[in-house]
């Protein structure tokens, strides 16, 4: 306790009948950064944050198309044969499956860079990740 500035202060006075003890620990780092640099960092980070949830849409489409393909009995509609409808759903299933796979890989590759801690370190311009 050589440096009193780094120690949290305790206030044991009873200002209110609801507050038993008050503690104050409000020291923080000050980060100075220009607006354009902060904007660049945030714009790059937003793209990476999107990868964390980017797999949800392809998963929903993938499951929907699989369920439709499994449960449907295709027939000729709008002048298109049953086999063509079935092939269309199979292709849609393959496409959404590939989209899901690439989204999961992108999420895995960008997991660390999409975290809040990484963003703060980028803003601070430090290597503490």
N, C-alpha and C positions, 0 to 999 in steps of 0.2 A: 504494500500500500504506500509505496514511495510517491507515486504520482496520483494525486487526488482527482485529477481530471478524467481518468479512465475508469473510476469506480462509480457504480450506480449509487445514486443518493436515495436515502430512505427517509420518509417523512412519517413520524409516528404521532404527530399531533392529530387530534380527533376533530377535524373540521366539520364532519357530518356524522350522524349516528349510523349511517349506512356504510361508511368507509372505515375499515378497521386499520389498514395500513396502505400507504401510497408509495409506490416505487417509480423511479424515473430513470430511464435508460434511453436517451434520445440522441446519442451520438451517432453520426453517420458520415459516410464519405461524400464529399462534394465533387461532382463530375461536371466539368466545363467542356462543352462541345459546340461547334458551330451548327447552325440550323441545316445547312445543306449536307454536311457530313452525317448528321443524325438521320435526315431524310433518306439518304442513300443506304445507310445501315438498315433502317426499318423496311424499306422497300425490298431489299434482298432477303430479309428475314421473313417477311410475309409469305413469300413464295415457298420457303422451306417449311413454315408452319402448316401450310395447306397440305403438305404431304402426310402429316400425321392422321388426317381424316379423309384423305383422298381415296381411300380404298372402300369407303362406305357405299358410294353410288354404284361402282361396278359390282360390288357384292350383292346389292339389292336387285340389280338388273339380272345378274347371273342366276340368283335363286328364283326370281320370278319366271325367267325363261325356262329354267329346268322344270319347275312345277307345271308350267303351261305345256311343255313338251311331253311330260309324263302323263298328265291327266287328260289331255285333249285327244279327241278323235277327229283328225283333220278331214275336211270334206271340200268339195269344189265350191268356192265362193268368189264372187266378183270376176268370174271367168278365169280364175286361177285354180289349177288342179290341186288335189290333196297332197300329192308328192312334193309339189313346189312349195306349199305352205310348210310342210314338215322340214324340207331342206332349208327354208328361210329361218325357221326357229333353231335348227341345228347350227347354222352359220352365226346367228345372233348369240347363241350360247358359246360358241368358240370365241367370237369377238369379245364378248363381255368377260370370258374367262382369261383371255390374254390381257385385257385391260386391267382386270383384278390383279393378275400376276405382276404386271409392270408397276402398278400402284403399290403393292406390298414391297417390292424390291426398292422402289424409290423411298418409301417410308423407312425401311431398314437402313438404307445408305445415308439418309439425312436425319436420323433420329437424334444424334447428339447436337447437330447444328440447328435443330428446330426447337431446342429447349430455351426456356427463359433465362437460365443461368448463362448459356452461351451468348445470348443477346446482350445481357448485362456486361459480360466480359468484352464483347466487341465494342460496346459503347465506351467502356472504361479504357479500351485499347490495352488490355492486359492479356496474359497467357495463362490464367489461372483455371482453365477448363479442365 
